[in-house]
């Protein structure tokens, strides 16, 4: 009878391990991939913001050079 209890206990542990593997692992992977997606979204937003800032700086620099050139021609 004691052996039967041990077999049932081991079988129960195996079933619990299979349940955790089937249910919890995909859930954790889903959370991980969502976190990766949010991180990629934030990084891509920051990169696009930096590119926009560089474009604005280039436009301002060109405008300044045009104004300085006009001023030099008028002198």
PDB file of N, H, CA, C and O in Angstrom:
ATOM      1  N   UNK A   1       0.826  -1.203   0.000  1.00  0.00           N
ATOM      2  CA  UNK A   1       0.000   0.000   0.000  1.00  0.00           C
ATOM      3  C   UNK A   1       0.862   1.256   0.000  1.00  0.00           C
ATOM      4  O   UNK A   1       0.519   2.268  -0.611  1.00  0.00           O
ATOM      5  N   UNK A   2       1.995   1.163   0.704  1.00  0.00           N
ATOM      6  H   UNK A   2       2.273   0.341   1.200  1.00  0.00           H
ATOM      7  CA  UNK A   2       2.879   2.324   0.745  1.00  0.00           C
ATOM      8  C   UNK A   2       3.456   2.620  -0.636  1.00  0.00           C
ATOM      9  O   UNK A   2       3.622   3.782  -1.008  1.00  0.00           O
ATOM     10  N   UNK A   3       3.760   1.568  -1.394  1.00  0.00           N
ATOM     11  H   UNK A   3       3.625   0.624  -1.092  1.00  0.00           H
ATOM     12  CA  UNK A   3       4.278   1.761  -2.749  1.00  0.00           C
ATOM     13  C   UNK A   3       3.240   2.431  -3.642  1.00  0.00           C
ATOM     14  O   UNK A   3       3.586   3.251  -4.494  1.00  0.00           O
ATOM     15  N   UNK A   4       1.976   2.085  -3.451  1.00  0.00           N
ATOM     16  H   UNK A   4       1.696   1.419  -2.759  1.00  0.00           H
ATOM     17  CA  UNK A   4       0.921   2.691  -4.256  1.00  0.00           C
ATOM     18  C   UNK A   4       0.819   4.190  -3.964  1.00  0.00           C
ATOM     19  O   UNK A   4       0.614   4.990  -4.877  1.00  0.00           O
ATOM     20  N   UNK A   5       0.963   4.566  -2.697  1.00  0.00           N
ATOM     21  H   UNK A   5       1.130   3.917  -1.955  1.00  0.00           H
ATOM     22  CA  UNK A   5       0.938   5.986  -2.345  1.00  0.00           C
ATOM     23  C   UNK A   5       2.100   6.731  -2.991  1.00  0.00           C
ATOM     24  O   UNK A   5       1.936   7.845  -3.489  1.00  0.00           O
ATOM     25  N   UNK A   6       3.271   6.106  -2.977  1.00  0.00           N
ATOM     26  H   UNK A   6       3.403   5.201  -2.573  1.00  0.00           H
ATOM     27  CA  UNK A   6       4.437   6.750  -3.595  1.00  0.00           C
ATOM     28  C   UNK A   6       4.240   6.894  -5.100  1.00  0.00           C
ATOM     29  O   UNK A   6       4.583   7.924  -5.680  1.00  0.00           O
ATOM     30  N   UNK A   7       3.682   5.850  -5.734  1.00  0.00           N
ATOM     31  H   UNK A   7       3.404   5.013  -5.262  1.00  0.00           H
ATOM     32  CA  UNK A   7       3.447   5.904  -7.175  1.00  0.00           C
ATOM     33  C   UNK A   7       2.437   6.999  -7.488  1.00  0.00           C
ATOM     34  O   UNK A   7       2.628   7.761  -8.436  1.00  0.00           O
ATOM     35  N   UNK A   8       1.362   7.089  -6.703  1.00  0.00           N
ATOM     36  H   UNK A   8       1.208   6.470  -5.933  1.00  0.00           H
ATOM     37  CA  UNK A   8       0.364   8.140  -6.931  1.00  0.00           C
ATOM     38  C   UNK A   8       0.955   9.526  -6.693  1.00  0.00           C
ATOM     39  O   UNK A   8       0.636  10.473  -7.413  1.00  0.00           O
ATOM     40  N   UNK A   9       1.809   9.644  -5.692  1.00  0.00           N
ATOM     41  H   UNK A   9       2.068   8.876  -5.108  1.00  0.00           H
ATOM     42  CA  UNK A   9       2.440  10.931  -5.406  1.00  0.00           C
ATOM     43  C   UNK A   9       3.359  11.344  -6.561  1.00  0.00           C
ATOM     44  O   UNK A   9       3.335  12.496  -6.992  1.00  0.00           O
ATOM     45  N   UNK A  10       4.154  10.419  -7.053  1.00  0.00           N
ATOM     46  H   UNK A  10       4.173   9.483  -6.703  1.00  0.00           H
ATOM     47  CA  UNK A  10       5.044  10.725  -8.177  1.00  0.00           C
ATOM     48  C   UNK A  10       4.239  11.027  -9.433  1.00  0.00           C
ATOM     49  O   UNK A  10       4.573  11.943 -10.184  1.00  0.00           O
ATOM     50  N   UNK A  11       3.176  10.257  -9.661  1.00  0.00           N
ATOM     51  H   UNK A  11       2.904   9.513  -9.050  1.00  0.00           H
ATOM     52  CA  UNK A  11       2.310  10.518 -10.817  1.00  0.00           C
ATOM     53  C   UNK A  11       1.662  11.890 -10.731  1.00  0.00           C
ATOM     54  O   UNK A  11       1.561  12.599 -11.733  1.00  0.00           O
ATOM     55  N   UNK A  12       1.225  12.263  -9.535  1.00  0.00           N
ATOM     56  H   UNK A  12       1.307  11.687  -8.722  1.00  0.00           H
ATOM     57  CA  UNK A  12       0.641  13.586  -9.343  1.00  0.00           C
ATOM     58  C   UNK A  12       1.645  14.690  -9.603  1.00  0.00           C
ATOM     59  O   UNK A  12       1.309  15.710 -10.206  1.00  0.00           O
ATOM     60  N   UNK A  13       2.876  14.494  -9.153  1.00  0.00           N
ATOM     61  H   UNK A  13       3.148  13.665  -8.664  1.00  0.00           H
ATOM     62  CA  UNK A  13       3.918  15.498  -9.410  1.00  0.00           C
ATOM     63  C   UNK A  13       4.204  15.615 -10.901  1.00  0.00           C
ATOM     64  O   UNK A  13       4.381  16.717 -11.419  1.00  0.00           O
ATOM     65  N   UNK A  14       4.250  14.483 -11.587  1.00  0.00           N
ATOM     66  H   UNK A  14       4.107  13.588 -11.166  1.00  0.00           H
ATOM     67  CA  UNK A  14       4.472  14.522 -13.036  1.00  0.00           C
ATOM     68  C   UNK A  14       3.336  15.240 -13.749  1.00  0.00           C
ATOM     69  O   UNK A  14       3.582  16.050 -14.643  1.00  0.00           O
ATOM     70  N   UNK A  15       2.086  14.952 -13.362  1.00  0.00           N
ATOM     71  H   UNK A  15       1.887  14.294 -12.636  1.00  0.00           H
ATOM     72  CA  UNK A  15       0.952  15.636 -13.980  1.00  0.00           C
ATOM     73  C   UNK A  15       0.982  17.138 -13.701  1.00  0.00           C
ATOM     74  O   UNK A  15       0.670  17.946 -14.576  1.00  0.00           O
ATOM     75  N   UNK A  16       1.359  17.502 -12.482  1.00  0.00           N
ATOM     76  H   UNK A  16       1.612  16.846 -11.771  1.00  0.00           H
ATOM     77  CA  UNK A  16       1.479  18.921 -12.152  1.00  0.00           C
ATOM     78  C   UNK A  16       2.576  19.579 -12.988  1.00  0.00           C
ATOM     79  O   UNK A  16       2.405  20.702 -13.463  1.00  0.00           O
ATOM     80  N   UNK A  17       3.697  18.888 -13.169  1.00  0.00           N
ATOM     81  H   UNK A  17       3.836  17.976 -12.784  1.00  0.00           H
ATOM     82  CA  UNK A  17       4.768  19.426 -14.003  1.00  0.00           C
ATOM     83  C   UNK A  17       4.337  19.591 -15.443  1.00  0.00           C
ATOM     84  O   UNK A  17       4.661  20.597 -16.074  1.00  0.00           O
ATOM     85  N   UNK A  18       3.602  18.607 -15.982  1.00  0.00           N
ATOM     86  H   UNK A  18       3.339  17.790 -15.470  1.00  0.00           H
ATOM     87  CA  UNK A  18       3.099  18.705 -17.351  1.00  0.00           C
ATOM     88  C   UNK A  18       2.107  19.865 -17.465  1.00  0.00           C
ATOM     89  O   UNK A  18       2.127  20.603 -18.450  1.00  0.00           O
ATOM     90  N   UNK A  19       1.242  20.027 -16.462  1.00  0.00           N
ATOM     91  H   UNK A  19       1.226  19.427 -15.662  1.00  0.00           H
ATOM     92  CA  UNK A  19       0.278  21.131 -16.470  1.00  0.00           C
ATOM     93  C   UNK A  19       0.992  22.477 -16.471  1.00  0.00           C
ATOM     94  O   UNK A  19       0.630  23.378 -17.228  1.00  0.00           O
ATOM     95  N   UNK A  20       1.997  22.607 -15.631  1.00  0.00           N
ATOM     96  H   UNK A  20       2.291  21.875 -15.017  1.00  0.00           H
ATOM     97  CA  UNK A  20       2.755  23.862 -15.579  1.00  0.00           C
ATOM     98  C   UNK A  20       3.448  24.111 -16.911  1.00  0.00           C
ATOM     99  O   UNK A  20       3.475  25.240 -17.401  1.00  0.00           O
ATOM    100  N   UNK A  21       4.004  23.062 -17.491  1.00  0.00           N
ATOM    101  H   UNK A  21       3.982  22.145 -17.092  1.00  0.00           H
ATOM    102  CA  UNK A  21       4.696  23.209 -18.764  1.00  0.00           C
ATOM    103  C   UNK A  21       3.735  23.609 -19.869  1.00  0.00           C
ATOM    104  O   UNK A  21       4.078  24.434 -20.716  1.00  0.00           O
ATOM    105  N   UNK A  22       2.538  23.040 -19.876  1.00  0.00           N
ATOM    106  H   UNK A  22       2.259  22.370 -19.188  1.00  0.00           H
ATOM    107  CA  UNK A  22       1.578  23.307 -20.949  1.00  0.00           C
ATOM    108  C   UNK A  22       0.895  24.657 -20.769  1.00  0.00           C
ATOM    109  O   UNK A  22       0.622  25.337 -21.759  1.00  0.00           O
ATOM    110  N   UNK A  23       0.615  25.062 -19.539  1.00  0.00           N
ATOM    111  H   UNK A  23       0.837  24.510 -18.735  1.00  0.00           H
ATOM    112  CA  UNK A  23      -0.151  26.286 -19.302  1.00  0.00           C
ATOM    113  C   UNK A  23       0.752  27.476 -18.979  1.00  0.00           C
ATOM    114  O   UNK A  23       0.587  28.542 -19.571  1.00  0.00           O
ATOM    115  N   UNK A  24       1.678  27.324 -18.075  1.00  0.00           N
ATOM    116  H   UNK A  24       1.812  26.457 -17.594  1.00  0.00           H
ATOM    117  CA  UNK A  24       2.442  28.467 -17.581  1.00  0.00           C
ATOM    118  C   UNK A  24       3.522  28.922 -18.555  1.00  0.00           C
ATOM    119  O   UNK A  24       3.754  30.123 -18.693  1.00  0.00           O
ATOM    120  N   UNK A  25       4.176  28.002 -19.224  1.00  0.00           N
ATOM    121  H   UNK A  25       3.987  27.026 -19.112  1.00  0.00           H
ATOM    122  CA  UNK A  25       5.270  28.391 -20.116  1.00  0.00           C
ATOM    123  C   UNK A  25       4.767  29.259 -21.271  1.00  0.00           C
ATOM    124  O   UNK A  25       5.375  30.296 -21.536  1.00  0.00           O
ATOM    125  N   UNK A  26       3.684  28.889 -21.977  1.00  0.00           N
ATOM    126  H   UNK A  26       3.190  28.047 -21.762  1.00  0.00           H
ATOM    127  CA  UNK A  26       3.190  29.799 -23.020  1.00  0.00           C
ATOM    128  C   UNK A  26       2.741  31.150 -22.465  1.00  0.00           C
ATOM    129  O   UNK A  26       2.920  32.179 -23.117  1.00  0.00           O
ATOM    130  N   UNK A  27       2.159  31.151 -21.266  1.00  0.00           N
ATOM    131  H   UNK A  27       2.014  30.316 -20.736  1.00  0.00           H
ATOM    132  CA  UNK A  27       1.733  32.402 -20.646  1.00  0.00           C
ATOM    133  C   UNK A  27       2.937  33.304 -20.375  1.00  0.00           C
ATOM    134  O   UNK A  27       2.900  34.498 -20.671  1.00  0.00           O
ATOM    135  N   UNK A  28       3.993  32.737 -19.816  1.00  0.00           N
ATOM    136  H   UNK A  28       4.023  31.767 -19.576  1.00  0.00           H
ATOM    137  CA  UNK A  28       5.198  33.514 -19.522  1.00  0.00           C
ATOM    138  C   UNK A  28       5.850  33.994 -20.816  1.00  0.00           C
ATOM    139  O   UNK A  28       6.320  35.129 -20.886  1.00  0.00           O
ATOM    140  N   UNK A  29       5.882  33.145 -21.836  1.00  0.00           N
ATOM    141  H   UNK A  29       5.501  32.222 -21.779  1.00  0.00           H
ATOM    142  CA  UNK A  29       6.453  33.559 -23.112  1.00  0.00           C
ATOM    143  C   UNK A  29       5.642  34.677 -23.751  1.00  0.00           C
ATOM    144  O   UNK A  29       6.205  35.582 -24.366  1.00  0.00           O
ATOM    145  N   UNK A  30       4.317  34.617 -23.606  1.00  0.00           N
ATOM    146  H   UNK A  30       3.859  33.881 -23.107  1.00  0.00           H
ATOM    147  CA  UNK A  30       3.469  35.685 -24.129  1.00  0.00           C
ATOM    148  C   UNK A  30       3.782  37.004 -23.430  1.00  0.00           C
ATOM    149  O   UNK A  30       3.910  38.039 -24.084  1.00  0.00           O
ATOM    150  N   UNK A  31       3.904  36.970 -22.115  1.00  0.00           N
ATOM    151  H   UNK A  31       3.800  36.129 -21.584  1.00  0.00           H
ATOM    152  CA  UNK A  31       4.259  38.185 -21.380  1.00  0.00           C
ATOM    153  C   UNK A  31       5.626  38.703 -21.795  1.00  0.00           C
ATOM    154  O   UNK A  31       5.827  39.911 -21.918  1.00  0.00           O
ATOM    155  N   UNK A  32       6.572  37.785 -22.013  1.00  0.00           N
ATOM    156  H   UNK A  32       6.409  36.803 -21.913  1.00  0.00           H
ATOM    157  CA  UNK A  32       7.923  38.176 -22.406  1.00  0.00           C
ATOM    158  C   UNK A  32       7.917  38.835 -23.783  1.00  0.00           C
ATOM    159  O   UNK A  32       8.560  39.864 -23.990  1.00  0.00           O
ATOM    160  N   UNK A  33       7.180  38.230 -24.730  1.00  0.00           N
ATOM    161  H   UNK A  33       6.657  37.394 -24.562  1.00  0.00           H
ATOM    162  CA  UNK A  33       7.137  38.806 -26.071  1.00  0.00           C
ATOM    163  C   UNK A  33       6.400  40.137 -26.079  1.00  0.00           C
ATOM    164  O   UNK A  33       6.751  41.026 -26.855  1.00  0.00           O
ATOM    165  N   UNK A  34       5.380  40.293 -25.227  1.00  0.00           N
ATOM    166  H   UNK A  34       5.095  39.571 -24.597  1.00  0.00           H
ATOM    167  CA  UNK A  34       4.711  41.590 -25.120  1.00  0.00           C
ATOM    168  C   UNK A  34       5.670  42.641 -24.572  1.00  0.00           C
ATOM    169  O   UNK A  34       5.681  43.780 -25.038  1.00  0.00           O
ATOM    170  N   UNK A  35       6.468  42.260 -23.589  1.00  0.00           N
ATOM    171  H   UNK A  35       6.458  41.335 -23.210  1.00  0.00           H
ATOM    172  CA  UNK A  35       7.445  43.197 -23.033  1.00  0.00           C
ATOM    173  C   UNK A  35       8.480  43.572 -24.086  1.00  0.00           C
ATOM    174  O   UNK A  35       8.895  44.728 -24.169  1.00  0.00           O
ATOM    175  N   UNK A  36       8.895  42.598 -24.886  1.00  0.00           N
ATOM    176  H   UNK A  36       8.558  41.659 -24.818  1.00  0.00           H
ATOM    177  CA  UNK A  36       9.850  42.889 -25.954  1.00  0.00           C
ATOM    178  C   UNK A  36       9.210  43.818 -26.978  1.00  0.00           C
ATOM    179  O   UNK A  36       9.859  44.735 -27.479  1.00  0.00           O
ATOM    180  N   UNK A  37       7.938  43.583 -27.287  1.00  0.00           N
ATOM    181  H   UNK A  37       7.411  42.838 -26.880  1.00  0.00           H
ATOM    182  CA  UNK A  37       7.236  44.441 -28.246  1.00  0.00           C
ATOM    183  C   UNK A  37       7.121  45.870 -27.760  1.00  0.00           C
ATOM    184  O   UNK A  37       7.307  46.811 -28.531  1.00  0.00           O
ATOM    185  N   UNK A  38       6.814  46.036 -26.475  1.00  0.00           N
ATOM    186  H   UNK A  38       6.663  45.271 -25.849  1.00  0.00           H
ATOM    187  CA  UNK A  38       6.712  47.383 -25.910  1.00  0.00           C
ATOM    188  C   UNK A  38       8.078  48.067 -25.940  1.00  0.00           C
ATOM    189  O   UNK A  38       8.175  49.253 -26.255  1.00  0.00           O
ATOM    190  N   UNK A  39       9.124  47.324 -25.616  1.00  0.00           N
ATOM    191  H   UNK A  39       9.045  46.360 -25.360  1.00  0.00           H
ATOM    192  CA  UNK A  39      10.471  47.892 -25.627  1.00  0.00           C
ATOM    193  C   UNK A  39      10.876  48.316 -27.035  1.00  0.00           C
ATOM    194  O   UNK A  39      11.434  49.397 -27.226  1.00  0.00           O
ATOM    195  N   UNK A  40      10.594  47.465 -28.018  1.00  0.00           N
ATOM    196  H   UNK A  40      10.140  46.588 -27.862  1.00  0.00           H
ATOM    197  CA  UNK A  40      10.930  47.799 -29.404  1.00  0.00           C
ATOM    198  C   UNK A  40      10.141  49.026 -29.857  1.00  0.00           C
ATOM    199  O   UNK A  40      10.669  49.883 -30.566  1.00  0.00           O
ATOM    200  N   UNK A  41       8.873  49.107 -29.446  1.00  0.00           N
ATOM    201  H   UNK A  41       8.444  48.411 -28.870  1.00  0.00           H
ATOM    202  CA  UNK A  41       8.054  50.261 -29.812  1.00  0.00           C
ATOM    203  C   UNK A  41       8.628  51.546 -29.221  1.00  0.00           C
ATOM    204  O   UNK A  41       8.704  52.566 -29.906  1.00  0.00           O
ATOM    205  N   UNK A  42       9.025  51.500 -27.973  1.00  0.00           N
ATOM    206  H   UNK A  42       8.963  50.672 -27.416  1.00  0.00           H
ATOM    207  CA  UNK A  42       9.582  52.687 -27.318  1.00  0.00           C
ATOM    208  C   UNK A  42      10.901  53.088 -27.974  1.00  0.00           C
ATOM    209  O   UNK A  42      11.142  54.269 -28.224  1.00  0.00           O
ATOM    210  N   UNK A  43      11.752  52.102 -28.251  1.00  0.00           N
ATOM    211  H   UNK A  43      11.556  51.143 -28.048  1.00  0.00           H
ATOM    212  CA  UNK A  43      13.049  52.409 -28.874  1.00  0.00           C
ATOM    213  C   UNK A  43      12.846  52.980 -30.274  1.00  0.00           C
ATOM    214  O   UNK A  43      13.522  53.937 -30.652  1.00  0.00           O
ATOM    215  N   UNK A  44      11.927  52.407 -31.047  1.00  0.00           N
ATOM    216  H   UNK A  44      11.378  51.630 -30.741  1.00  0.00           H
ATOM    217  CA  UNK A  44      11.694  52.930 -32.394  1.00  0.00           C
ATOM    218  C   UNK A  44      11.105  54.337 -32.343  1.00  0.00           C
ATOM    219  O   UNK A  44      11.421  55.170 -33.193  1.00  0.00           O
ATOM    220  N   UNK A  45      10.248  54.612 -31.351  1.00  0.00           N
ATOM    221  H   UNK A  45       9.992  53.935 -30.660  1.00  0.00           H
ATOM    222  CA  UNK A  45       9.719  55.964 -31.184  1.00  0.00           C
ATOM    223  C   UNK A  45      10.839  56.945 -30.863  1.00  0.00           C
ATOM    224  O   UNK A  45      10.879  58.046 -31.414  1.00  0.00           O
ATOM    225  N   UNK A  46      11.750  56.552 -29.976  1.00  0.00           N
ATOM    226  H   UNK A  46      11.718  55.658 -29.529  1.00  0.00           H
ATOM    227  CA  UNK A  46      12.861  57.441 -29.624  1.00  0.00           C
ATOM    228  C   UNK A  46      13.784  57.677 -30.814  1.00  0.00           C
ATOM    229  O   UNK A  46      14.290  58.784 -31.000  1.00  0.00           O
ATOM    230  N   UNK A  47      14.004  56.642 -31.618  1.00  0.00           N
ATOM    231  H   UNK A  47      13.593  55.743 -31.467  1.00  0.00           H
ATOM    232  CA  UNK A  47      14.854  56.808 -32.800  1.00  0.00           C
ATOM    233  C   UNK A  47      14.187  57.739 -33.804  1.00  0.00           C
ATOM    234  O   UNK A  47      14.845  58.608 -34.376  1.00  0.00           O
ATOM    235  N   UNK A  48      12.877  57.564 -34.025  1.00  0.00           N
ATOM    236  H   UNK A  48      12.342  56.858 -33.560  1.00  0.00           H
ATOM    237  CA  UNK A  48      12.182  58.441 -34.964  1.00  0.00           C
ATOM    238  C   UNK A  48      12.155  59.881 -34.456  1.00  0.00           C
ATOM    239  O   UNK A  48      12.233  60.823 -35.244  1.00  0.00           O
ATOM    240  N   UNK A  49      12.044  60.047 -33.137  1.00  0.00           N
ATOM    241  H   UNK A  49      11.981  59.281 -32.497  1.00  0.00           H
ATOM    242  CA  UNK A  49      12.096  61.384 -32.560  1.00  0.00           C
ATOM    243  C   UNK A  49      13.473  62.020 -32.767  1.00  0.00           C
ATOM    244  O   UNK A  49      13.567  63.210 -33.064  1.00  0.00           O
ATOM    245  N   UNK A  50      14.527  61.237 -32.613  1.00  0.00           N
ATOM    246  H   UNK A  50      14.451  60.270 -32.371  1.00  0.00           H
ATOM    247  CA  UNK A  50      15.881  61.755 -32.836  1.00  0.00           C
ATOM    248  C   UNK A  50      16.082  62.135 -34.304  1.00  0.00           C
ATOM    249  O   UNK A  50      16.696  63.160 -34.601  1.00  0.00           O
ATOM    250  N   UNK A  51      15.568  61.314 -35.219  1.00  0.00           N
ATOM    251  H   UNK A  51      15.070  60.482 -34.978  1.00  0.00           H
ATOM    252  CA  UNK A  51      15.685  61.633 -36.645  1.00  0.00           C
ATOM    253  C   UNK A  51      14.933  62.920 -36.961  1.00  0.00           C
ATOM    254  O   UNK A  51      15.426  63.756 -37.719  1.00  0.00           O
ATOM    255  N   UNK A  52      13.737  63.089 -36.384  1.00  0.00           N
ATOM    256  H   UNK A  52      13.337  62.410 -35.768  1.00  0.00           H
ATOM    257  CA  UNK A  52      12.971  64.314 -36.593  1.00  0.00           C
ATOM    258  C   UNK A  52      13.725  65.530 -36.063  1.00  0.00           C
ATOM    259  O   UNK A  52      13.732  66.585 -36.697  1.00  0.00           O
ATOM    260  N   UNK A  53      14.353  65.384 -34.914  1.00  0.00           N
ATOM    261  H   UNK A  53      14.347  64.527 -34.399  1.00  0.00           H
ATOM    262  CA  UNK A  53      15.132  66.479 -34.340  1.00  0.00           C
ATOM    263  C   UNK A  53      16.314  66.841 -35.238  1.00  0.00           C
ATOM    264  O   UNK A  53      16.626  68.020 -35.407  1.00  0.00           O
ATOM    265  N   UNK A  54      16.968  65.841 -35.811  1.00  0.00           N
ATOM    266  H   UNK A  54      16.715  64.884 -35.674  1.00  0.00           H
ATOM    267  CA  UNK A  54      18.078  66.104 -36.733  1.00  0.00           C
ATOM    268  C   UNK A  54      17.572  66.826 -37.982  1.00  0.00           C
ATOM    269  O   UNK A  54      18.234  67.741 -38.472  1.00  0.00           O
ATOM    270  N   UNK A  55      16.413  66.431 -38.501  1.00  0.00           N
ATOM    271  H   UNK A  55      15.875  65.688 -38.103  1.00  0.00           H
ATOM    272  CA  UNK A  55      15.846  67.101 -39.679  1.00  0.00           C
ATOM    273  C   UNK A  55      15.538  68.566 -39.383  1.00  0.00           C
ATOM    274  O   UNK A  55      15.822  69.441 -40.201  1.00  0.00           O
ATOM    275  N   UNK A  56      14.962  68.830 -38.221  1.00  0.00           N
ATOM    276  H   UNK A  56      14.731  68.119 -37.557  1.00  0.00           H
ATOM    277  CA  UNK A  56      14.658  70.213 -37.840  1.00  0.00           C
ATOM    278  C   UNK A  56      15.954  71.017 -37.718  1.00  0.00           C
ATOM    279  O   UNK A  56      16.006  72.168 -38.152  1.00  0.00           O
ATOM    280  N   UNK A  57      16.991  70.433 -37.139  1.00  0.00           N
ATOM    281  H   UNK A  57      16.949  69.498 -36.786  1.00  0.00           H
ATOM    282  CA  UNK A  57      18.266  71.138 -36.993  1.00  0.00           C
ATOM    283  C   UNK A  57      18.878  71.447 -38.358  1.00  0.00           C
ATOM    284  O   UNK A  57      19.448  72.520 -38.556  1.00  0.00           O
ATOM    285  N   UNK A  58      18.762  70.504 -39.306  1.00  0.00           N
ATOM    286  H   UNK A  58      18.299  69.632 -39.146  1.00  0.00           H
ATOM    287  CA  UNK A  58      19.308  70.739 -40.641  1.00  0.00           C
ATOM    288  C   UNK A  58      18.546  71.864 -41.332  1.00  0.00           C
ATOM    289  O   UNK A  58      19.159  72.721 -41.969  1.00  0.00           O
ATOM    290  N   UNK A  59      17.223  71.873 -41.216  1.00  0.00           N
ATOM    291  H   UNK A  59      16.725  71.177 -40.699  1.00  0.00           H
ATOM    292  CA  UNK A  59      16.419  72.940 -41.827  1.00  0.00           C
ATOM    293  C   UNK A  59      16.778  74.297 -41.225  1.00  0.00           C
ATOM    294  O   UNK A  59      16.918  75.281 -41.952  1.00  0.00           O
ATOM    295  N   UNK A  60      16.927  74.354 -39.916  1.00  0.00           N
ATOM    296  H   UNK A  60      16.814  73.555 -39.326  1.00  0.00           H
ATOM    297  CA  UNK A  60      17.311  75.613 -39.276  1.00  0.00           C
ATOM    298  C   UNK A  60      18.703  76.059 -39.709  1.00  0.00           C
ATOM    299  O   UNK A  60      18.929  77.250 -39.924  1.00  0.00           O
ATOM    300  N   UNK A  61      19.632  75.124 -39.839  1.00  0.00           N
ATOM    301  H   UNK A  61      19.447  74.157 -39.665  1.00  0.00           H
ATOM    302  CA  UNK A  61      20.983  75.480 -40.268  1.00  0.00           C
ATOM    303  C   UNK A  61      20.979  76.010 -41.697  1.00  0.00           C
ATOM    304  O   UNK A  61      21.661  76.990 -41.992  1.00  0.00           O
ATOM    305  N   UNK A  62      20.226  75.380 -42.580  1.00  0.00           N
ATOM    306  H   UNK A  62      19.671  74.583 -42.340  1.00  0.00           H
ATOM    307  CA  UNK A  62      20.137  75.854 -43.969  1.00  0.00           C
ATOM    308  C   UNK A  62      19.496  77.245 -44.014  1.00  0.00           C
ATOM    309  O   UNK A  62      19.958  78.120 -44.745  1.00  0.00           O
ATOM    310  N   UNK A  63      18.444  77.441 -43.239  1.00  0.00           N
ATOM    311  H   UNK A  63      18.069  76.730 -42.645  1.00  0.00           H
ATOM    312  CA  UNK A  63      17.804  78.761 -43.173  1.00  0.00           C
ATOM    313  C   UNK A  63      18.762  79.819 -42.674  1.00  0.00           C
ATOM    314  O   UNK A  63      18.790  80.929 -43.205  1.00  0.00           O
ATOM    315  N   UNK A  64      19.549  79.493 -41.660  1.00  0.00           N
ATOM    316  H   UNK A  64      19.526  78.591 -41.229  1.00  0.00           H
ATOM    317  CA  UNK A  64      20.536  80.442 -41.140  1.00  0.00           C
ATOM    318  C   UNK A  64      21.585  80.776 -42.201  1.00  0.00           C
ATOM    319  O   UNK A  64      21.962  81.936 -42.367  1.00  0.00           O
ATOM    320  N   UNK A  65      22.053  79.750 -42.917  1.00  0.00           N
ATOM    321  H   UNK A  65      21.747  78.808 -42.782  1.00  0.00           H
ATOM    322  CA  UNK A  65      23.047  79.998 -43.965  1.00  0.00           C
ATOM    323  C   UNK A  65      22.480  80.872 -45.088  1.00  0.00           C
ATOM    324  O   UNK A  65      23.185  81.721 -45.633  1.00  0.00           O
ATOM    325  N   UNK A  66      21.222  80.664 -45.427  1.00  0.00           N
ATOM    326  H   UNK A  66      20.649  79.974 -44.984  1.00  0.00           H
ATOM    327  CA  UNK A  66      20.585  81.493 -46.453  1.00  0.00           C
ATOM    328  C   UNK A  66      20.501  82.946 -45.968  1.00  0.00           C
ATOM    329  O   UNK A  66      20.808  83.871 -46.720  1.00  0.00           O
ATOM    330  N   UNK A  67      20.089  83.139 -44.726  1.00  0.00           N
ATOM    331  H   UNK A  67      19.840  82.387 -44.116  1.00  0.00           H
ATOM    332  CA  UNK A  67      20.006  84.497 -44.189  1.00  0.00           C
ATOM    333  C   UNK A  67      21.374  85.175 -44.143  1.00  0.00           C
ATOM    334  O   UNK A  67      21.496  86.355 -44.472  1.00  0.00           O
ATOM    335  N   UNK A  68      22.389  84.438 -43.740  1.00  0.00           N
ATOM    336  H   UNK A  68      22.290  83.479 -43.473  1.00  0.00           H
ATOM    337  CA  UNK A  68      23.740  85.013 -43.690  1.00  0.00           C
ATOM    338  C   UNK A  68      24.221  85.344 -45.102  1.00  0.00           C
ATOM    339  O   UNK A  68      24.873  86.368 -45.308  1.00  0.00           O
ATOM    340  N   UNK A  69      23.904  84.490 -46.072  1.00  0.00           N
ATOM    341  H   UNK A  69      23.374  83.659 -45.904  1.00  0.00           H
ATOM    342  CA  UNK A  69      24.284  84.760 -47.460  1.00  0.00           C
ATOM    343  C   UNK A  69      23.593  85.986 -48.005  1.00  0.00           C
ATOM    344  O   UNK A  69      24.226  86.793 -48.686  1.00  0.00           O
ATOM    345  N   UNK A  70      22.305  86.151 -47.724  1.00  0.00           N
ATOM    346  H   UNK A  70      21.791  85.496 -47.171  1.00  0.00           H
ATOM    347  CA  UNK A  70      21.565  87.336 -48.177  1.00  0.00           C
ATOM    348  C   UNK A  70      22.149  88.597 -47.538  1.00  0.00           C
ATOM    349  O   UNK A  70      22.294  89.632 -48.188  1.00  0.00           O
ATOM    350  N   UNK A  71      22.479  88.484 -46.261  1.00  0.00           N
ATOM    351  H   UNK A  71      22.361  87.643 -45.733  1.00  0.00           H
ATOM    352  CA  UNK A  71      23.060  89.631 -45.550  1.00  0.00           C
ATOM    353  C   UNK A  71      24.400  90.016 -46.153  1.00  0.00           C
ATOM    354  O   UNK A  71      24.714  91.197 -46.307  1.00  0.00           O
ATOM    355  N   UNK A  72      25.190  88.993 -46.495  1.00  0.00           N
ATOM    356  H   UNK A  72      24.935  88.034 -46.371  1.00  0.00           H
ATOM    357  CA  UNK A  72      26.504  89.278 -47.080  1.00  0.00           C
ATOM    358  C   UNK A  72      26.353  89.921 -48.467  1.00  0.00           C
ATOM    359  O   UNK A  72      27.147  90.786 -48.837  1.00  0.00           O
ATOM    360  N   UNK A  73      25.347  89.506 -49.225  1.00  0.00           N
ATOM    361  H   UNK A  73      24.702  88.803 -48.924  1.00  0.00           H
ATOM    362  CA  UNK A  73      25.149  90.085 -50.546  1.00  0.00           C
ATOM    363  C   UNK A  73      24.663  91.527 -50.463  1.00  0.00           C
ATOM    364  O   UNK A  73      24.990  92.338 -51.330  1.00  0.00           O
ATOM    365  N   UNK A  74      23.893  91.858 -49.439  1.00  0.00           N
ATOM    366  H   UNK A  74      23.627  91.200 -48.735  1.00  0.00           H
ATOM    367  CA  UNK A  74      23.357  93.205 -49.295  1.00  0.00           C
ATOM    368  C   UNK A  74      24.396  94.199 -48.793  1.00  0.00           C
ATOM    369  O   UNK A  74      24.182  95.406 -48.908  1.00  0.00           O
ATOM    370  N   UNK A  75      25.482  93.747 -48.258  1.00  0.00           N
ATOM    371  H   UNK A  75      25.656  92.766 -48.165  1.00  0.00           H
ATOM    372  CA  UNK A  75      26.524  94.661 -47.743  1.00  0.00           C
ATOM    373  C   UNK A  75      27.320  95.264 -48.832  1.00  0.00           C
ATOM    374  O   UNK A  75      28.230  96.050 -48.568  1.00  0.00           O
TER     375      UNK A  75
END
